């Protein structure tokens, strides 16, 4: 399994299929945009010690983690 990102505010583009995300401290919002020019929209909130599976049925969508709150989030996405 390859790591896609461990950084906030950094876009990553997984291959088609499920990928996993985790937040081991703080709280982060996971956002997605379908094309480079599209607006970022919310996929959901990931809080400390959460590790959801994200369904990504098509290639080409970009994702990013954005900080929520004042505690620095520690995030990772893998596929």
C-alpha positions, 0 to 999 in steps of 0.5 A: 500500500502506498502513502498518498499524503501526510500533509494538510492543504496538499492535493493528492489524486488516488487511482480509481477504487477505495482508499483509506484516510486517518486522522490520529490527532486533531480534526481535519476536513476531507475535501474533493474536486472533480476537475482542476478548475472546480471548487473544493467541496466537503467529503466529510470530517475526520477526527482524531483516531478515525480511519474511514474508507473512501470510495473513489469510483473514477480516476482523476478526482483530487482530494485534500485535508484541511485543518479544522479547529485549533489543534494541528491535525495529523493526517494520512491517506493510503491506497 
